[in-house]
Amino acid sequence: MPGGRLTQEDRRLIAACLKDGLGYAEIARRLGRPTSTISREVARNSGHSGYRAEEASRVTGERARRRKPRPRATPVVESGYGRDPEAVRAFETDFTEMMVATGLPRMTARVLSCLAVSDNGVLSAAELARRLQVSPASISNAVGYLEMQAMLRRERIGRREHYVIDEEMPQRVWAESIRANQEWVKIARQGADVFGVATPAGARMDDLSRFHARINEVMLDSRVAVYASDALTALAALLHAGRALSAPALASALGWTVERVLGALRVVAEHPHIAGPVTVVCADSGVSGGSRGSGGHEYRAVPLVERLTAAQVAALES
């Protein structure tokens, strides 16, 4: 049958046709093979006395025996905590397919999924390439996209660059989504001004601007929920310390970045209902903590005495 490896009978026919002076194209037609298959066979297996079927078969067999099969790499699956490796693999596949279905490029989804299911959330390019059985270039392209979307960050450990997914990733993605929506509002508003809202194109741009503005309003309100837990943690830390702390000192104690601490303090200042009867003030100025953008000031948690009656205050001070 045509296709597959050449048989001994095929090689005998090739030898006979060559002896009769037939060209490679005619031999290929008779065998039902591509011309390139015949030319390659003759070029590789012809000796000093020309092409011989038996010699060609022997040489081909020896060449196949010498060629060692390359071992296939298998993905590294963390099997700690008594997990079932097969269940982990299946989940990673399902996680990847979900992200692909929502619009993420497949390789990007595979990289993000691989990082997300690793316990420490930190992998080098070489580790990602080995686990996913792809080239470093594929990893680089996917990482570039994820970094642009704020879904991971780079970190140098020793001489190697590693890619990190940490607990701050959701806040970064949320902030980046808000920023992107603001850009949509800005450019669509510009388009409405250029075309004029009385025209079909201008009206379309105006609608688009209003649509993204509404999305941003919802996201800005919902951001409070994202940072609420951080705000309460920062308050608890300041109350426990019982003294004023700078943002860097508080960040060091909590294992956070300074930006995360300042974001939490801003939520306390801008949304007092979250903090309840406690707020944060800038200790060196008396200004509410969230209104200062520098990590050089010190902050302390204080009770809102206006929540107490005069009698309650007097009773507490007695």
MARFI-826337 format. One line per 10 residues: number of its first residue (from 1); their letters; for each residue x, y, z of N, C-alpha, C, CB. Coordinates in steps of 0.2 Angstrom, whole numbers, plus 5000, padded with zeros to 4 digits. Glycine has a CB too. Example, Ala and Ser with C-alpha at 12.3 -4.5 7.8 and 13.67 -1.06 7.14 Angstrom:
<sites>
1 = as = 5066/4972/5039/5062/4978/5039/5066/4984/5039/5057/4978/5045 | 5064/4989/5035/5068/4995/5036/5064/5000/5039/5070/4997/5029
</sites>
This chain:
<sites>
1 = mpggrltqed = 5004/4994/5000/5000/5000/5000/5004/5006/5000/4995/5000/5006 | 5002/5012/4997/5006/5018/4997/5007/5021/5004/5003/5023/4992 | 5012/5024/5005/5013/5027/5011/5017/5023/5016/5007/5029/5015 | 5019/5025/5022/5023/5021/5026/5030/5020/5024/5020/5015/5027 | 5034/5016/5027/5041/5015/5026/5041/5010/5019/5044/5011/5032 | 5047/5011/5016/5048/5007/5010/5049/5000/5012/5054/5010/5006 | 5046/4995/5008/5047/4988/5010/5053/4985/5005/5041/4984/5009 | 5055/4979/5007/5060/4976/5003/5058/4975/4996/5062/4969/5006 | 5052/4974/4994/5049/4973/4988/5049/4980/4984/5042/4971/4988 | 5048/4986/4988/5048/4992/4985/5055/4994/4983/5046/4998/4990
11 = rrliaaclkd = 5060/4992/4987/5067/4993/4985/5069/4989/4979/5072/4992/4991 | 5067/4983/4979/5069/4979/4973/5066/4982/4966/5066/4972/4973 | 5060/4985/4967/5057/4989/4961/5061/4995/4959/5050/4990/4962 | 5063/4999/4964/5067/5005/4963/5073/5003/4960/5069/5008/4970 | 5077/4997/4962/5083/4995/4959/5082/4993/4952/5086/4989/4963 | 5077/4990/4950/5075/4987/4944/5074/4993/4939/5069/4982/4943 | 5070/4998/4941/5068/5004/4937/5074/5008/4936/5063/5008/4941 | 5079/5009/4941/5085/5013/4940/5089/5009/4935/5089/5014/4947 | 5089/5003/4935/5093/4999/4930/5091/5000/4923/5093/4991/4932 | 5084/5001/4922/5081/5002/4916/5081/5009/4914/5073/5000/4916
21 = glgyaeiarr = 5084/5013/4918/5085/5020/4916/5079/5025/4917/5087/5021/4909 | 5074/5023/4921/5069/5027/4923/5070/5032/4928/5063/5023/4926 | 5067/5038/4927/5068/5044/4932/5064/5043/4938/5066/5050/4929 | 5066/5047/4943/5063/5047/4950/5056/5048/4949/5067/5052/4954 | 5053/5052/4945/5046/5054/4945/5042/5048/4943/5045/5060/4940 | 5045/5044/4938/5041/5039/4935/5041/5033/4940/5045/5036/4928 | 5047/5032/4944/5047/5027/4949/5042/5028/4954/5055/5026/4952 | 5042/5035/4956/5037/5037/4962/5030/5036/4959/5038/5044/4963 | 5029/5037/4953/5022/5036/4950/5020/5029/4951/5021/5038/4943 | 5025/5024/4949/5023/5017/4949/5022/5014/4956/5029/5013/4946
31 = lgrptstisr = 5026/5017/4961/5026/5015/4968/5020/5019/4972/5032/5016/4972 | 5017/5024/4969/5012/5028/4972/5015/5032/4978/5007/5024/4975 | 5021/5034/4977/5025/5038/4982/5027/5045/4980/5031/5034/4984 | 5029/5050/4984/5031/5056/4982/5038/5055/4979/5032/5061/4988 | 5039/5060/4974/5046/5059/4971/5052/5060/4976/5046/5065/4965 | 5050/5065/4981/5056/5066/4986/5057/5060/4990/5053/5072/4990 | 5053/5055/4991/5054/5049/4994/5059/5045/4990/5048/5045/4996 | 5058/5044/4984/5062/5040/4980/5069/5043/4979/5060/5039/4973 | 5070/5050/4978/5076/5053/4978/5080/5053/4984/5076/5060/4976 | 5077/5054/4990/5080/5053/4996/5082/5046/4998/5075/5055/5002
41 = evarnsghsg = 5078/5041/4996/5080/5034/4997/5087/5032/4993/5075/5029/4995 | 5087/5034/4987/5093/5033/4982/5099/5036/4985/5091/5035/4975 | 5098/5043/4987/5104/5047/4989/5107/5044/4995/5102/5054/4990 | 5103/5042/5000/5105/5039/5006/5108/5032/5006/5100/5040/5011 | 5106/5028/5001/5107/5021/5002/5111/5018/4995/5101/5017/5003 | 5114/5023/4992/5118/5021/4986/5125/5020/4988/5117/5026/4980 | 5128/5014/4986/5135/5013/4987/5139/5014/4981/5136/5006/4989 | 5146/5012/4981/5150/5013/4975/5147/5010/4969/5157/5010/4977 | 5144/5004/4970/5141/5001/4964/5134/5003/4962/5142/4993/4965 | 5132/5008/4965/5125/5011/4964/5120/5008/4969/5123/5008/4957
51 = yraeeasrvt = 5114/5009/4967/5108/5007/4972/5107/4999/4972/5102/5011/4971 | 5107/4996/4978/5106/4989/4978/5100/4988/4983/5112/4984/4979 | 5095/4984/4982/5089/4983/4986/5091/4980/4993/5084/4979/4983 | 5095/4975/4993/5097/4971/4999/5102/4976/5003/5101/4965/4997 | 5106/4979/5000/5111/4983/5004/5107/4989/5007/5117/4986/4999 | 5102/4992/5003/5098/4998/5006/5094/4996/5012/5094/5000/5000 | 5091/4990/5012/5088/4987/5017/5092/4986/5024/5084/4981/5016 | 5098/4984/5022/5103/4982/5028/5105/4989/5031/5109/4978/5026 | 5107/4994/5027/5109/5000/5030/5104/5004/5033/5112/5004/5024 | 5098/5004/5031/5092/5007/5034/5091/5004/5041/5086/5007/5029
61 = gerarrrkpr = 5091/4997/5041/5090/4994/5047/5095/4996/5053/5090/4986/5046 | 5101/4996/5051/5107/4998/5055/5106/5005/5058/5114/4997/5052 | 5104/5009/5053/5103/5016/5055/5097/5017/5060/5102/5020/5049 | 5092/5013/5059/5086/5013/5064/5088/5011/5071/5081/5009/5061 | 5093/5005/5071/5095/5003/5077/5099/5007/5081/5098/4996/5076 | 5103/5011/5077/5108/5016/5081/5104/5022/5083/5113/5018/5076 | 5099/5024/5080/5095/5030/5082/5092/5028/5089/5090/5032/5077 | 5094/5031/5094/5091/5030/5101/5085/5035/5102/5096/5032/5107 | 5079/5032/5104/5073/5036/5105/5074/5041/5110/5067/5032/5106 | 5072/5047/5109/5072/5053/5113/5067/5052/5119/5071/5060/5110
71 = pratpvvesg = 5069/5052/5125/5064/5051/5130/5059/5057/5131/5067/5050/5137 | 5053/5056/5131/5048/5061/5131/5047/5064/5138/5041/5059/5129 | 5048/5070/5139/5047/5074/5145/5040/5073/5148/5049/5081/5145 | 5039/5072/5154/5032/5072/5157/5032/5078/5161/5031/5065/5161 | 5026/5081/5162/5025/5087/5166/5026/5085/5173/5017/5089/5165 | 5029/5090/5177/5030/5089/5184/5024/5091/5188/5037/5093/5186 | 5021/5086/5191/5016/5088/5195/5017/5087/5203/5010/5083/5194 | 5016/5092/5206/5017/5092/5214/5013/5087/5217/5017/5099/5217 | 5016/5083/5220/5011/5077/5223/5011/5078/5231/5014/5070/5221 | 5013/5083/5234/5013/5084/5241/5006/5084/5243/5017/5090/5243
81 = ygrdpeavra = 5005/5084/5250/4999/5085/5253/4994/5079/5252/4995/5091/5251 | 4997/5074/5249/4993/5068/5248/4988/5068/5242/4989/5066/5254 | 4990/5073/5238/4985/5074/5232/4986/5068/5227/4987/5080/5228 | 4981/5067/5223/4981/5063/5217/4984/5066/5211/4974/5060/5216 | 4990/5064/5209/4993/5068/5203/4988/5068/5197/4999/5064/5201 | 4984/5063/5196/4980/5062/5190/4974/5067/5191/4977/5055/5189 | 4972/5068/5197/4967/5073/5198/4969/5080/5197/4964/5072/5205 | 4975/5081/5199/4979/5088/5198/4979/5089/5191/4985/5088/5202 | 4982/5084/5187/4982/5085/5180/4976/5087/5176/4986/5079/5176 | 4971/5083/5178/4964/5084/5176/4961/5091/5177/4959/5079/5178
91 = fetdftemmv = 4962/5093/5183/4960/5100/5185/4964/5106/5181/4961/5101/5193 | 4970/5105/5181/4974/5110/5177/4972/5110/5170/4982/5108/5177 | 4970/5105/5167/4967/5105/5160/4961/5108/5160/4967/5098/5157 | 4956/5107/5165/4950/5110/5165/4950/5117/5166/4945/5107/5170 | 4955/5119/5170/4956/5126/5172/4959/5130/5166/4962/5127/5178 | 4963/5127/5162/4966/5130/5156/4960/5131/5151/4971/5125/5153 | 4956/5125/5150/4951/5126/5145/4946/5131/5146/4947/5119/5144 | 4944/5132/5153/4940/5137/5155/4942/5144/5153/4938/5137/5163 | 4949/5145/5154/4952/5152/5152/4952/5153/5144/4959/5153/5155 | 4953/5147/5141/4953/5148/5133/4946/5149/5131/4955/5141/5130
101 = atglprmtar = 4941/5146/5134/4934/5148/5132/4932/5155/5134/4929/5143/5136 | 4935/5158/5138/4934/5165/5140/4938/5170/5136/4934/5166/5147 | 4942/5168/5132/4946/5172/5127/4953/5172/5128/4943/5179/5128 | 4956/5169/5133/4963/5169/5134/4967/5165/5129/4965/5167/5141 | 4972/5167/5125/4976/5163/5121/4978/5156/5124/4982/5166/5118 | 4978/5151/5121/4979/5144/5124/4986/5144/5128/4979/5139/5119 | 4991/5146/5125/4998/5145/5128/4998/5150/5134/5003/5147/5123 | 4995/5156/5134/4995/5160/5139/4991/5157/5145/4991/5167/5137 | 4985/5154/5143/4981/5150/5148/4985/5145/5151/4974/5148/5145 | 4989/5141/5147/4992/5135/5150/4998/5138/5155/4996/5131/5145
111 = vlsclavsdn = 5001/5143/5154/5006/5146/5158/5003/5148/5165/5010/5152/5155 | 4997/5152/5164/4994/5155/5170/4991/5149/5174/4988/5159/5168 | 4989/5144/5171/4986/5138/5175/4992/5135/5178/4982/5133/5170 | 4997/5134/5175/5003/5130/5178/5005/5134/5184/5009/5129/5173 | 5006/5140/5184/5008/5144/5189/5003/5144/5195/5009/5152/5187 | 4997/5145/5193/4991/5145/5198/4991/5139/5202/4985/5146/5195 | 4992/5133/5199/4991/5127/5203/4998/5124/5207/4989/5121/5198 | 5003/5128/5206/5009/5127/5210/5008/5130/5216/5016/5129/5206 | 5011/5126/5222/5009/5129/5228/5012/5135/5230/5012/5123/5233 | 5018/5136/5228/5021/5143/5230/5020/5148/5224/5029/5142/5231
121 = gvlsaaelar = 5017/5146/5219/5016/5151/5213/5022/5155/5210/5011/5157/5216 | 5027/5151/5211/5034/5154/5208/5037/5149/5204/5038/5157/5214 | 5038/5151/5197/5042/5146/5193/5046/5150/5188/5037/5142/5189 | 5052/5147/5186/5056/5150/5181/5054/5148/5174/5064/5148/5182 | 5057/5152/5169/5055/5150/5162/5057/5143/5160/5059/5155/5157 | 5063/5141/5163/5065/5134/5162/5060/5129/5165/5072/5133/5164 | 5058/5130/5171/5053/5126/5174/5046/5125/5170/5052/5128/5181 | 5044/5131/5168/5038/5132/5164/5038/5128/5158/5036/5139/5163 | 5044/5129/5154/5045/5125/5148/5045/5118/5149/5052/5128/5145 | 5048/5116/5154/5049/5108/5156/5042/5105/5157/5054/5107/5161
131 = rlqvspasis = 5038/5109/5161/5032/5106/5164/5027/5106/5158/5029/5111/5169 | 5027/5111/5154/5022/5112/5148/5025/5109/5142/5020/5119/5147 | 5031/5107/5141/5034/5103/5136/5034/5108/5129/5031/5097/5134 | 5036/5114/5130/5036/5119/5125/5042/5123/5125/5030/5124/5126 | 5043/5127/5120/5050/5131/5119/5050/5137/5124/5051/5133/5112 | 5056/5139/5126/5056/5145/5130/5053/5151/5127/5064/5146/5132 | 5053/5151/5120/5051/5157/5117/5043/5157/5118/5052/5157/5109 | 5040/5151/5118/5033/5151/5119/5031/5154/5126/5030/5144/5118 | 5035/5152/5131/5034/5154/5138/5035/5162/5138/5039/5151/5142 | 5040/5164/5135/5042/5172/5135/5036/5176/5132/5048/5173/5131
141 = navgylemqa = 5033/5174/5126/5027/5177/5124/5021/5177/5128/5025/5174/5117 | 5020/5171/5131/5014/5171/5136/5015/5175/5142/5013/5164/5138 | 5021/5175/5145/5023/5179/5151/5022/5186/5149/5030/5177/5153 | 5024/5189/5143/5023/5196/5142/5016/5198/5142/5027/5197/5135 | 5012/5194/5139/5005/5195/5139/5002/5196/5146/5001/5190/5135 | 5004/5191/5150/5001/5190/5157/5004/5196/5161/5003/5184/5160 | 5010/5198/5160/5013/5204/5164/5009/5210/5162/5020/5204/5163 | 5007/5211/5155/5004/5217/5153/4997/5217/5156/5003/5217/5145 | 4994/5212/5158/4987/5211/5161/4988/5211/5168/4984/5205/5158 | 4994/5212/5171/4995/5212/5178/4993/5206/5182/4990/5218/5181
151 = mlrrerigrr = 4993/5200/5178/4991/5194/5181/4997/5190/5184/4989/5189/5175 | 5003/5193/5183/5009/5190/5186/5014/5196/5187/5012/5184/5183 | 5020/5194/5191/5025/5199/5191/5032/5195/5191/5025/5203/5198 | 5037/5199/5189/5044/5196/5188/5048/5197/5194/5047/5199/5182 | 5052/5192/5196/5056/5192/5202/5062/5189/5201/5052/5189/5208 | 5068/5192/5202/5074/5189/5201/5077/5185/5207/5080/5194/5199 | 5078/5179/5207/5080/5174/5212/5087/5171/5210/5075/5169/5214 | 5092/5174/5213/5099/5172/5211/5100/5175/5204/5099/5164/5211 | 5102/5171/5199/5104/5173/5193/5098/5172/5188/5110/5170/5190 | 5093/5169/5190/5087/5168/5186/5081/5172/5187/5085/5160/5187
161 = ehyvideemp = 5077/5173/5182/5071/5177/5183/5065/5172/5184/5070/5181/5176 | 5061/5173/5189/5055/5169/5190/5049/5173/5189/5056/5166/5197 | 5044/5170/5188/5037/5173/5187/5033/5171/5193/5034/5171/5180 | 5029/5176/5196/5026/5175/5202/5018/5177/5201/5029/5179/5207 | 5014/5172/5204/5007/5174/5206/5007/5174/5213/5002/5169/5202 | 5005/5180/5216/5004/5180/5223/4997/5182/5225/5009/5185/5226 | 4996/5184/5232/4990/5185/5234/4987/5192/5232/4990/5185/5242 | 4992/5196/5230/4990/5203/5227/4988/5203/5220/4996/5208/5228 | 4988/5197/5217/4986/5197/5210/4979/5200/5208/4987/5190/5207 | 4974/5197/5212/4967/5200/5211/4967/5207/5211/4962/5196/5216
171 = qrvwaesira = 4970/5210/5216/4970/5218/5217/4973/5221/5211/4973/5220/5223 | 4979/5218/5208/4982/5221/5203/4978/5221/5196/4989/5218/5202 | 4975/5215/5195/4970/5214/5189/4964/5218/5190/4968/5206/5189 | 4962/5219/5196/4956/5224/5196/4958/5231/5195/4953/5223/5203 | 4963/5233/5197/4966/5240/5196/4967/5241/5189/4972/5242/5200 | 4970/5236/5185/4972/5236/5178/4965/5236/5174/4976/5230/5176 | 4960/5233/5176/4954/5233/5173/4950/5240/5173/4949/5228/5175 | 4951/5243/5179/4948/5250/5180/4952/5254/5175/4949/5252/5187 | 4959/5254/5175/4963/5258/5171/4961/5258/5164/4970/5257/5172 | 4960/5251/5161/4958/5250/5154/4951/5253/5153/4959/5242/5153
181 = nqewvkiarq = 4947/5252/5157/4940/5255/5156/4940/5263/5156/4935/5253/5162 | 4945/5266/5160/4945/5273/5159/4948/5275/5153/4950/5275/5165 | 4952/5271/5150/4955/5273/5143/4950/5272/5138/4961/5268/5141 | 4945/5267/5139/4939/5266/5134/4935/5273/5134/4935/5260/5135 | 4934/5275/5140/4929/5281/5141/4933/5287/5138/4928/5282/5149 | 4939/5287/5139/4943/5293/5136/4943/5293/5129/4950/5293/5139 | 4944/5288/5126/4945/5288/5118/4938/5288/5115/4949/5281/5116 | 4933/5285/5118/4926/5285/5115/4923/5292/5116/4922/5280/5119 | 4925/5296/5122/4923/5303/5122/4926/5307/5117/4925/5305/5129 | 4932/5306/5116/4936/5309/5110/4933/5308/5104/4943/5307/5110
191 = gadvfgvatp = 4931/5302/5102/4927/5300/5096/4921/5304/5095/4926/5293/5095 | 4917/5304/5101/4911/5308/5101/4911/5315/5099/4907/5307/5108 | 4917/5318/5102/4918/5325/5100/4920/5326/5093/4924/5328/5105 | 4924/5322/5090/4927/5322/5084/4921/5321/5079/4932/5317/5082 | 4917/5316/5080/4911/5315/5075/4905/5319/5076/4910/5308/5075 | 4904/5321/5082/4898/5325/5084/4893/5320/5086/4896/5329/5078 | 4890/5321/5092/4885/5316/5094/4878/5316/5090/4883/5318/5101 | 4877/5321/5086/4871/5321/5081/4872/5317/5075/4870/5328/5079 | 4878/5314/5074/4879/5309/5069/4879/5302/5071/4886/5311/5065 | 4878/5297/5067/4877/5290/5069/4884/5288/5072/4876/5286/5063
201 = agarmddlsr = 4890/5289/5069/4896/5287/5072/4897/5291/5079/4902/5289/5067 | 4896/5297/5079/4897/5301/5085/4892/5298/5091/4895/5308/5084 | 4886/5297/5089/4881/5294/5094/4884/5287/5097/4874/5293/5091 | 4886/5283/5092/4889/5277/5094/4895/5277/5099/4891/5273/5088 | 4899/5282/5098/4905/5283/5102/4903/5286/5109/4910/5288/5099 | 4897/5290/5109/4895/5293/5115/4892/5287/5119/4889/5298/5114 | 4888/5283/5116/4885/5277/5119/4891/5273/5122/4881/5273/5115 | 4896/5272/5118/4902/5268/5121/4905/5271/5127/4907/5266/5115 | 4906/5277/5127/4909/5281/5132/4905/5280/5139/4910/5288/5130 | 4898/5281/5138/4894/5280/5144/4894/5273/5146/4887/5283/5142
211 = fharinevml = 4894/5268/5142/4894/5261/5144/4900/5260/5148/4894/5257/5138 | 4906/5262/5146/4912/5260/5150/4912/5264/5156/4918/5261/5146 | 4909/5270/5156/4909/5274/5162/4905/5271/5167/4906/5281/5160 | 4899/5268/5165/4895/5265/5170/4898/5258/5173/4888/5262/5167 | 4902/5255/5169/4906/5249/5171/4911/5251/5176/4909/5245/5165 | 4914/5257/5175/4919/5259/5180/4916/5261/5186/4923/5265/5177 | 4910/5264/5186/4907/5266/5192/4906/5260/5197/4900/5270/5191 | 4903/5255/5193/4902/5248/5197/4908/5245/5199/4898/5243/5192 | 4914/5245/5195/4920/5242/5197/4923/5246/5203/4925/5242/5192 | 4923/5253/5203/4926/5257/5208/4922/5256/5215/4925/5264/5206
221 = dsrvavyasd = 4915/5255/5214/4911/5253/5221/4913/5246/5223/4904/5254/5219 | 4914/5242/5218/4915/5235/5220/4923/5234/5223/4914/5230/5214 | 4927/5238/5221/4934/5238/5223/4934/5238/5231/4938/5244/5220 | 4929/5242/5234/4929/5242/5241/4929/5235/5244/4923/5246/5243 | 4925/5231/5241/4925/5224/5243/4931/5220/5243/4919/5220/5240 | 4935/5222/5237/4941/5218/5236/4946/5220/5241/4944/5220/5229 | 4946/5227/5244/4951/5229/5248/4948/5229/5256/4953/5236/5246 | 4942/5227/5257/4939/5228/5263/4943/5223/5268/4932/5226/5263 | 4945/5217/5266/4948/5213/5270/4955/5216/5272/4949/5206/5267 | 4959/5219/5267/4965/5222/5269/4964/5228/5274/4968/5224/5262
231 = altalaallh = 4959/5231/5273/4958/5237/5277/4957/5235/5285/4952/5241/5275 | 4953/5230/5286/4952/5227/5292/4958/5224/5295/4946/5222/5292 | 4962/5221/5291/4968/5218/5293/4973/5224/5296/4972/5214/5288 | 4974/5229/5292/4978/5235/5293/4976/5238/5300/4978/5240/5288 | 4969/5239/5301/4967/5241/5307/4968/5237/5313/4959/5242/5306 | 4967/5230/5312/4969/5226/5318/4976/5226/5319/4967/5219/5316 | 4981/5227/5314/4988/5227/5316/4990/5234/5319/4992/5227/5309 | 4987/5239/5317/4988/5246/5321/4985/5245/5328/4985/5251/5317 | 4979/5243/5329/4977/5242/5336/4981/5238/5340/4970/5239/5335 | 4983/5232/5337/4987/5228/5341/4994/5231/5343/4989/5221/5337
241 = agralsapal = 4997/5235/5338/5003/5238/5340/5003/5243/5345/5006/5241/5333 | 4997/5246/5345/4996/5251/5350/5000/5258/5350/4997/5248/5357 | 5003/5259/5344/5007/5264/5343/5007/5266/5335/5015/5263/5345 | 5010/5272/5334/5010/5274/5327/5015/5270/5323/5011/5282/5326 | 5014/5268/5317/5018/5265/5312/5018/5268/5305/5016/5257/5312 | 5024/5268/5302/5025/5270/5295/5022/5265/5291/5032/5272/5293 | 5020/5267/5285/5018/5262/5280/5023/5257/5278/5016/5265/5273 | 5029/5258/5278/5034/5253/5277/5035/5248/5282/5041/5256/5275 | 5034/5251/5289/5035/5247/5295/5029/5242/5295/5035/5251/5301 | 5023/5245/5293/5017/5240/5293/5017/5235/5288/5010/5245/5293
251 = asalgwtver = 5020/5237/5282/5020/5233/5276/5025/5227/5278/5023/5236/5270 | 5031/5229/5282/5035/5223/5283/5032/5219/5288/5042/5227/5286 | 5029/5221/5293/5025/5217/5298/5020/5212/5295/5022/5221/5304 | 5017/5215/5290/5011/5211/5287/5014/5206/5281/5006/5215/5285 | 5020/5208/5279/5022/5204/5273/5019/5207/5267/5021/5197/5274 | 5017/5213/5267/5014/5216/5261/5019/5221/5257/5007/5220/5263 | 5016/5224/5252/5020/5229/5249/5017/5236/5252/5019/5229/5241 | 5021/5241/5251/5019/5247/5254/5013/5250/5250/5025/5253/5253 | 5012/5248/5244/5007/5250/5240/5000/5247/5242/5008/5249/5232 | 5001/5241/5244/4995/5237/5247/4993/5240/5253/4996/5230/5248
261 = vlgalrvvae = 4997/5242/5258/4996/5245/5264/4992/5252/5263/5002/5246/5268 | 4995/5256/5259/4992/5262/5257/4985/5262/5254/4997/5267/5253 | 4984/5257/5250/4978/5255/5247/4973/5254/5253/4978/5250/5242 | 4975/5250/5257/4970/5248/5263/4968/5254/5267/4973/5242/5267 | 4973/5258/5269/4972/5264/5273/4968/5269/5269/4979/5267/5274 | 4968/5269/5262/4964/5274/5259/4956/5271/5259/4966/5274/5251 | 4955/5265/5259/4949/5262/5260/4946/5264/5267/4948/5254/5259 | 4950/5263/5272/4948/5265/5279/4945/5272/5279/4953/5264/5284 | 4949/5277/5275/4948/5284/5276/4942/5286/5271/4954/5288/5273 | 4941/5283/5265/4936/5284/5261/4929/5281/5262/4938/5283/5254
271 = hphiagpvtv = 4930/5275/5266/4923/5271/5267/4923/5270/5275/4923/5265/5263 | 4922/5275/5279/4922/5274/5286/4917/5268/5289/4920/5280/5289 | 4912/5266/5285/4907/5261/5287/4911/5254/5288/4902/5261/5282 | 4917/5254/5284/4920/5247/5284/4924/5247/5291/4925/5247/5279 | 4927/5252/5293/4931/5252/5299/4926/5252/5306/4936/5258/5299 | 4920/5254/5305/4916/5255/5311/4918/5261/5315/4916/5248/5315 | 4918/5259/5322/4920/5265/5326/4927/5266/5327/4917/5263/5333 | 4931/5264/5322/4938/5265/5322/4940/5268/5316/4942/5258/5324 | 4945/5273/5316/4948/5275/5310/4956/5276/5310/4945/5282/5308 | 4959/5278/5305/4966/5278/5305/4968/5286/5303/4969/5274/5300
281 = vcadsgvsgg = 4972/5288/5307/4975/5295/5306/4982/5295/5305/4973/5300/5312 | 4984/5300/5301/4991/5301/5300/4994/5305/5307/4993/5306/5294 | 4998/5301/5310/5000/5303/5317/5004/5309/5317/5004/5298/5320 | 5008/5311/5312/5012/5317/5312/5008/5323/5309/5018/5316/5308 | 5002/5322/5307/4998/5328/5305/4991/5328/5307/4999/5328/5297 | 4989/5323/5309/4982/5322/5311/4977/5321/5306/4980/5328/5315 | 4980/5321/5299/4975/5320/5294/4973/5313/5293/4979/5322/5287 | 4967/5311/5291/4965/5305/5290/4970/5301/5285/4958/5304/5286 | 4972/5295/5287/4977/5291/5284/4977/5290/5277/4977/5284/5287 | 4971/5289/5274/4971/5288/5267/4972/5294/5262/4964/5285/5265
291 = srgsggheyr = 4972/5300/5265/4973/5306/5261/4980/5307/5260/4969/5312/5264 | 4984/5304/5263/4992/5305/5262/4994/5300/5258/4995/5306/5269 | 4998/5301/5252/5000/5296/5248/5007/5294/5249/5000/5299/5241 | 5010/5296/5254/5018/5294/5255/5018/5289/5260/5021/5300/5257 | 5023/5285/5259/5025/5280/5264/5029/5282/5270/5029/5274/5261 | 5031/5289/5270/5035/5292/5275/5032/5294/5281/5039/5297/5272 | 5025/5294/5281/5021/5296/5287/5020/5290/5291/5015/5300/5285 | 5018/5292/5298/5016/5287/5302/5008/5287/5303/5020/5287/5309 | 5006/5281/5304/4998/5280/5305/4997/5277/5312/4995/5277/5299 | 4991/5279/5314/4989/5275/5321/4981/5275/5320/4991/5279/5327
301 = avplverlta = 4979/5269/5324/4971/5268/5324/4969/5272/5330/4970/5261/5324 | 4963/5275/5329/4960/5279/5335/4953/5277/5335/4962/5286/5334 | 4949/5278/5341/4942/5277/5341/4939/5283/5339/4940/5275/5348 | 4933/5282/5336/4929/5288/5334/4924/5290/5340/4924/5287/5328 | 4927/5294/5344/4923/5295/5351/4916/5298/5350/4927/5300/5355 | 4915/5301/5343/4908/5304/5342/4903/5299/5342/4908/5308/5336 | 4905/5292/5342/4901/5287/5342/4898/5286/5349/4904/5280/5339 | 4901/5289/5354/4900/5288/5361/4896/5294/5363/4906/5286/5365 | 4892/5293/5368/4888/5299/5371/4893/5302/5376/4882/5296/5375 | 4892/5308/5379/4896/5311/5384/4896/5307/5390/4893/5318/5385
311 = aqvaales = 4890/5304/5392/4890/5300/5398/4895/5294/5397/4883/5298/5400 | 4895/5291/5391/4899/5285/5390/4906/5287/5390/4897/5282/5383 | 4908/5292/5387/4915/5295/5388/4917/5296/5395/4916/5301/5383 | 4913/5299/5399/4915/5301/5405/4916/5294/5409/4909/5305/5409 | 4911/5289/5408/4912/5283/5412/4918/5279/5410/4906/5279/5410 | 4920/5280/5404/4926/5276/5402/4932/5280/5405/4927/5276/5394 | 4932/5286/5406/4938/5290/5408/4939/5290/5416/4938/5297/5406 | 4933/5288/5419/4933/5288/5426/4937/5282/5429/4926/5288/5429
</sites>
